[in-house]
Amino acid sequence: MTRPERAVMGFLDTIFNGINDLTWGWALIPFLVVLGVFFTLATGLAQFRFFGRMFAVLTGDEESADPTKISAREALFVSVGGRVGGGNIAGVAVAITLGGPGAVFWMWAIALIGMCSALIESTLAQAYKRTAPGGEYRGGPARAIIHGLGENYRWLAVIYAVCLIASFAIGFNAFQGNTVAGAALDALAIPRVWTGAVLAVLTGFIVYGGIHRIAKAADVIIPVMALGYIGLALVIILLNIVHLPAVLWDIVANAFGLREAVAGGMGAAIAQGLRRGLFSNEAGLGSAPNVAATAYVKHPVSQGITQSFSVFIDTILICSCTAFIILLGDVYQPGAEGIDGVKLTLDSMAGHVGEWVQYYLAAAILLFSFSSIMYNYYLGENALTFMTDSPAALHVLRLAIIGIVFLGATAPGATAVFSFSDPLMGILAVVNLLALMMMFPQALRLITDFRDQLKAGVKKPVFDPRKFPDLDTDPEAWPDAKDLP
């Protein structure tokens, strides 16, 4: 690298590090927590009141007979595939290493609060979705800003869309490719170039199939991925069931500073738990609503409840599995340095069930990361279609994603170029949270309508756009309302 190139890179690093400090450094996480608490209280603990309804999506009750529509369950699995990734394996291990067992408690806490933020943002994405020419639905925060706040805020929606493409479609896909290739190299000694080539081909097959192919793939991959990982964790928990009460006490005691495991004590536990929890489940960050808007449902709140469930699956179930695998073993030593991330999880698994588990974990990382690549691509596609209808632009994006996945897999040092992802996701989250605050009264009206129908004995509430003439909704997106009197 020449001196001018180094100077440019240094200048860009300074800018992006500054943005990162202003967002993730001190402002964004408290903002997410405070807003999540406010949403929870203002909606009357909606995520807990609707908890029983969350499981109904797994039975397919909301599915449409129209093959052009994405079902609520398919949208759930696509979003779970995006939320579940390296953060569930490596991120939890980092949180425990830096924050002690107490970090797990605060991950649970932020997930329970974040479930309401996910409900609100996905409800709004559904309410303002639009019917595309092919019959599928398009939506998300960018379109919600336009139709919920008005054309005067288009500039805010454009900032959101640009940051979404840059952070998720480009930056995070490079990291996912790198994660898969690294795991394959370490566990199976497969050269990075071969892993990159296979990933690129698979990515090309998926992205050129559009959201329907992504949804169908997720409907198969995600249950296998999640149930397989949870199943192994349950085996490990059962093998160590006598130690489980002590581990649970360690988690609670460390969370409240009764027993400090690492430097920083309770403060470190809170900071790491909140940060890793938010990074993992993405509640309130404005990414998952893009997928939530694609689903056919009878009422916007129905998909809000479903997306709230995806946060529960990501953090309360899958992150907890990793935490128990680590804390029930003897590899993790509080305050020790030099082992964290995937290695801590892998060594802990091996200590429980044997060295063969490295192959299992490599397969899990492949599925986790590939599901994230599918999800990240769709976020980029959805943001691009908001800004332009050009087929050529979409074709360029697809080719770029394929190339970026291959580059990230084959050149481990190249992923440093994509260090802008986190700060741009910080801007993305700030824009989304500002929009959520301004549109919250609209979301509350929709939740009230949903509750009123339930109180009146309606088992499956139906959204009727005619009851909300002041909202800029698409009547064609709500076919069930045509049968209402």
Secondary structure, DSSP 8 states (H G I E B T S, - for coil): --HHHHHHHHHHHHHHHHHHIIIIITTHHHHHHHHHHHHHHHTTSHHHHTHHHHGGGGGTTT--S-TTSB-HHHHHHHHHHHHSSHIIIIIHHHHHHHH-THHHHHHHHHHHHHHHHHHHHHHHHHHT-EE-TTS-EE-SHHHHHHHHH-GGGHHHHHHHHHHHIIIIIIIIHHHHHHHHHHHHHHHH---HHHHHHHHHHHHHHHHTTHHHHHHHHHHHHHHHHHHHHHHHHHHHHHHTGGGHHHHHHHHHHHHTTSS--STTHHHHHHHHHHHHHHHHH-TTSSSTHHHHTTB--SSHHHHHHHHHHHHIIIIIIIIHHHHHHHHTSSS--TT--S--HHHHHHHHHHHHH-TTHHHHHHHHHHHHHHHHHHHHHHHHHHHHHHH---HHHHHHHHHHHHHHHHHHHH-GGGGGGGTTHHHHHHHHHHHHHHHHHHHHHHHHHHHHHHHHHHHTT-SS----GGG-TTS---GGG-GGGGG--
